[in-house]
Amino acid sequence: MALPKGKMSKARGRKRRTHQKVEVPHLSTCPQCSEAKLPHRVCPNCGYYKGRAVIKTEEI
């Protein structure tokens, strides 16, 4: 197994970890019901995707 040749500084390790952060998901609005949904996915509220019903949802 490989071992490090020298001590890695705190700055060097932290520079590598700058991209490991949690981001807020990008949301788009559903054209059918105007609810927020993830892009390129079926709307969990109404069940429509690209103008057609894909899954049946129960009305409350």
Secondary structure, DSSP 8 states (H G I E B T S, - for coil): ----SS---HHHHHHHGGG--------EE-TTT--EE-TTS--TTT-EETTEE-S-----
